[in-house]
Amino acid sequence: MQPDHRLGENPATSLEMAASLLKTSSLSLKTKLLHQIGFPLYNSSHGFHEENVKKKLQQFAGGSIDLQKEDCGIGILTLNNPDKRNAFSGVMMLQLLERVIELENWKEGKGLIVCGAKNTFCSGSDLNAVKALGTSQDGVELCMFMQNTLTRFMRLPLISVALVQGRAMGGGAEFTTACDFRLMTPSSEIRFVHKEMGITPSWGGAARLTEIIGSRQALKVLSGALKLDPTIALEIGIADEILQSSDEGQSLEEARKWLQQFISGPSEVIRALKTVVSSGKELALEEALETERDVLSTLWGGPANLEAIAKRKKFYK
């Protein structure tokens, strides 16, 4: 009996397709999703319906999330609701997602500074929204929405810095942990006040804090036994540096200069470095190595690589 090549399918093509499938099947689903910038952590399969949550959040107006993109490749993301110490209104939560999507598509970007308006970082969620979203289901939906947003933020191919001026409290403290680095002004503090509100962190802050400073220190911080002024924050490793000035403009300029040391060079190289570090942090070793290989393939023999080799040849002549 002759083999049945249905629809004119070529046996060689079938083998090639099978080989290709076998080659890619070693990558886990998580790895594939990590490669897809903007892919959400939660979706309808988890009982999360984003559009329904957006309609609820839209009811709570006030403040804005402002984004300034500079020619040098640094973005300034400002939490702007100074009348409420930059607390997140529902509209601000929606705008944060919009700004993250904008940053995902900013190909010239290399670095990002997150700060608050009027010399204070963020006091968490607006209590008007918290009171109105009072059921357990409301809380879980808000949790999934903000975890989605801040996970996408964390995976941005930009080196990010939280500039903590004044207070970063509750959700504001959680936001700082989604950044790669944290700089604190001399008069600032970070406070995880969730226990005092009768809850746990819900925007991913507990998991990220534990990764940054370890479980023992995280328990001390989350329980309120350890107050994070700049000196203690630097000592336990949540802060990376204490800036010299508490002035709003001067501290922003200090942060800009501090970040510049990490982002000098071609944007495609800086973005690739952030991508492989994110993979190394989130994935198993084998999968992280495969990601390194894939990212390298986009750079090897590219313009930045060839230019660097040419400069080296001139140096050794």
C-alpha positions in Angstrom: 0.0 0.0 0.0 1.3 3.4 -0.9 1.6 6.0 1.8 -1.3 8.5 2.0 0.2 12.0 1.5 -3.0 13.9 2.1 -3.5 17.3 0.6 -0.4 16.8 -1.4 1.8 17.0 1.7 5.5 16.3 1.0 7.0 13.7 3.4 10.2 15.8 3.7 8.2 18.8 4.6 6.4 16.8 7.3 9.8 15.7 8.7 11.0 19.3 8.7 7.9 20.5 10.5 8.3 17.7 13.1 12.0 18.6 13.6 11.1 22.2 14.0 8.4 21.4 16.6 10.8 19.1 18.5 13.4 21.9 18.5 11.0 24.4 20.0 9.1 22.1 22.3 12.1 22.2 24.8 11.1 25.8 25.6 8.5 25.9 28.4 5.3 27.8 28.0 6.6 30.3 30.5 9.7 30.9 28.4 7.6 31.5 25.3 5.3 33.9 27.1 8.3 35.8 28.6 9.5 36.3 25.0 6.2 37.9 24.1 6.5 41.5 25.5 3.2 42.5 26.9 1.7 39.1 27.4 -0.4 39.2 30.6 0.1 37.1 33.7 -3.6 36.6 34.1 -6.4 36.2 31.5 -9.9 34.8 31.3 -8.7 31.3 32.0 -7.9 32.5 35.5 -11.3 34.2 35.9 -9.8 37.6 35.1 -11.7 39.8 32.7 -9.7 42.9 32.1 -12.4 45.0 30.4 -14.7 44.5 33.4 -12.0 45.7 35.8 -11.3 48.7 33.6 -14.9 49.8 33.8 -14.8 49.6 37.6 -11.5 51.6 37.8 -12.7 54.2 35.4 -15.2 55.4 38.0 -12.4 56.7 40.3 -10.9 59.8 38.7 -8.0 62.0 39.8 -4.4 62.4 39.1 -2.4 61.2 36.1 0.6 59.1 35.1 2.9 61.3 33.0 5.6 60.0 30.7 8.5 62.1 29.3 10.8 60.4 26.8 14.2 62.1 26.4 16.4 62.0 23.3 19.2 60.3 25.4 17.0 57.2 25.8 15.8 57.9 29.4 12.1 58.1 30.2 10.7 59.9 33.3 7.5 58.3 34.6 5.8 60.6 37.1 3.0 59.6 39.5 1.1 62.8 39.6 -1.7 63.2 42.2 0.0 65.5 44.7 -3.3 66.4 46.6 -3.4 62.8 47.8 0.4 62.3 48.1 0.3 60.7 44.6 -2.0 57.9 45.7 -3.2 55.7 42.8 -6.8 56.5 41.7 -8.5 54.0 39.4 -7.8 56.2 36.4 -4.1 56.3 37.3 -4.0 52.5 37.4 -5.5 52.5 33.9 -3.0 55.1 32.7 -0.1 53.2 34.2 -1.0 50.2 32.0 -1.2 52.6 29.0 2.2 54.0 29.7 3.7 50.5 30.1 2.4 49.6 26.7 3.8 52.8 25.3 7.2 52.0 26.8 7.1 48.4 25.4 7.0 50.0 22.0 9.7 52.7 22.6 12.5 51.1 20.6 14.9 54.0 21.4 14.5 53.7 25.1 17.3 52.4 27.4 16.4 53.6 30.9 13.5 54.7 33.0 13.2 56.8 36.2 10.0 56.5 38.2 9.2 59.4 40.6 6.3 61.2 42.3 5.2 64.8 41.8 5.9 67.5 44.4 8.8 65.6 46.0 6.9 62.6 47.4 6.8 59.1 45.8 3.4 57.5 46.3 1.1 56.7 49.3 -0.5 53.6 47.7 -4.1 53.3 46.6 -6.6 56.1 46.8 -8.8 55.2 49.8 -12.0 56.2 47.9 -11.4 53.4 45.5 -10.4 51.0 48.2 -13.6 51.7 50.1 -15.8 51.3 47.1 -14.1 48.1 45.9 -15.0 46.4 49.1 -15.7 42.8 48.3 -13.2 39.9 48.2 -13.8 39.6 44.4 -13.1 43.3 43.9 -9.8 42.9 45.8 -8.7 39.9 43.8 -9.6 41.5 40.5 -7.6 44.6 41.4 -4.7 42.4 42.6 -4.6 40.6 39.2 -4.9 43.8 37.3 -1.9 45.5 39.1 0.1 42.3 39.1 -0.4 42.1 35.3 0.7 45.7 34.9 3.7 45.6 37.2 4.9 42.3 35.8 4.8 43.8 32.3 6.6 46.9 33.8 9.3 44.7 35.4 9.9 42.9 32.1 10.4 46.1 30.1 13.7 46.0 28.2 14.7 49.2 30.1 16.9 49.6 33.1 14.6 51.2 35.7 15.2 53.2 38.8 12.7 54.2 41.5 13.6 57.7 42.8 12.1 57.6 46.3 11.5 61.2 47.5 9.4 61.7 50.6 7.3 58.5 51.3 6.7 55.4 49.4 3.9 53.6 51.2 1.7 50.6 50.6 1.3 50.2 46.9 3.9 52.8 46.4 6.4 50.7 48.3 5.4 47.7 46.1 6.0 49.7 43.0 9.6 50.4 44.0 10.2 46.6 44.0 9.2 46.4 40.4 12.1 48.6 39.4 15.7 47.3 38.9 17.2 49.8 41.3 16.0 52.2 44.1 17.6 55.5 45.0 16.5 57.3 48.2 16.8 61.0 49.1 18.1 61.7 52.7 14.6 62.5 54.1 12.7 59.7 52.4 11.3 56.4 53.7 9.8 53.2 52.3 6.9 51.7 54.4 5.0 48.5 53.7 1.9 49.4 55.7 -0.3 46.5 54.5 -0.4 44.8 57.9 -1.8 48.0 59.4 -4.6 47.8 56.8 -5.4 44.2 57.6 -4.1 42.8 54.3 -1.0 41.5 52.6 0.8 43.1 49.7 -1.2 42.4 46.5 0.6 44.0 43.6 3.5 41.5 43.7 5.5 43.4 46.3 5.9 40.6 48.8 7.4 38.2 46.2 9.7 40.8 44.7 10.8 42.1 48.1 11.7 38.6 49.2 13.7 38.2 46.0 15.6 41.4 46.7 16.4 41.1 50.4 15.6 37.5 51.3 12.8 36.0 53.3 14.1 36.8 56.8 14.5 40.5 56.1 11.3 40.6 54.1 9.4 39.3 57.1 10.9 42.0 59.3 10.0 44.7 56.8 6.4 43.4 56.1 5.7 42.9 59.8 6.6 46.5 60.5 9.5 45.6 62.8 12.0 47.1 60.4 11.4 50.8 59.3 13.1 51.6 56.0 14.8 54.9 56.3 17.6 55.4 53.8 20.4 54.1 56.0 18.6 50.8 56.9 17.3 50.4 53.4 20.8 50.7 52.0 22.2 48.4 54.7 19.8 45.5 53.9 20.0 45.9 50.2 16.6 47.4 49.1 18.2 50.8 48.4 21.2 51.0 46.0 22.3 54.5 47.0 21.4 57.5 49.1 21.4 60.7 47.1 22.9 63.9 48.4 19.9 66.2 47.9 16.3 66.1 49.0 15.4 68.8 46.6 13.0 67.6 43.9 14.9 68.9 40.9 18.4 68.2 42.2 17.6 64.7 43.2 16.1 64.0 39.8 19.2 65.2 38.1 21.3 63.0 40.5 19.2 60.0 39.5 19.6 60.8 35.8 23.4 60.9 36.2 23.4 57.7 38.3 21.4 55.8 35.7 23.5 57.1 32.8 26.4 54.9 33.9 24.4 51.8 33.1 22.9 52.9 29.8 25.8 54.3 27.8 25.9 52.4 24.5 23.6 51.3 21.7 19.9 50.9 22.8 19.6 47.5 21.2 22.5 46.2 23.4 21.2 47.7 26.6 17.7 46.4 25.9 19.1 42.9 25.2 21.1 42.9 28.4 18.0 43.7 30.4 16.1 40.9 28.6 18.7 38.2 29.4 18.9 39.3 33.0 15.0 39.2 33.3 15.1 35.7 31.8 17.9 34.6 34.2 15.8 35.9 37.1 12.5 34.2 36.1 13.4 31.1 34.2 15.1 27.8 35.0 18.8 27.6 34.0 18.3 25.7 30.8 15.6 28.0 29.6 17.6 31.1 30.5 20.6 29.8 28.6 18.4 29.2 25.5 17.1 32.8 25.9 20.7 34.1 26.0 21.4 32.2 22.8 18.3 33.6 21.0 19.1 37.2 22.1 22.7 36.9 21.1 21.6 35.8 17.6 20.0 39.3 17.2 23.2 41.1 18.1 26.1 39.0 16.7 27.3 40.4 13.5 25.0 43.4 13.9 26.0 47.1 13.6 27.0 47.6 17.2 29.0 44.4 17.2 30.8 45.2 14.0 31.6 48.8 15.1 33.0 47.6 18.4 35.2 45.0 16.6 36.5 47.7 14.2 37.4 50.0 17.2 39.2 47.2 18.9 41.3 46.5 15.7 42.3 50.2 15.6 43.2 50.1 19.3 45.6 47.1 18.9 47.4 48.5 15.8 
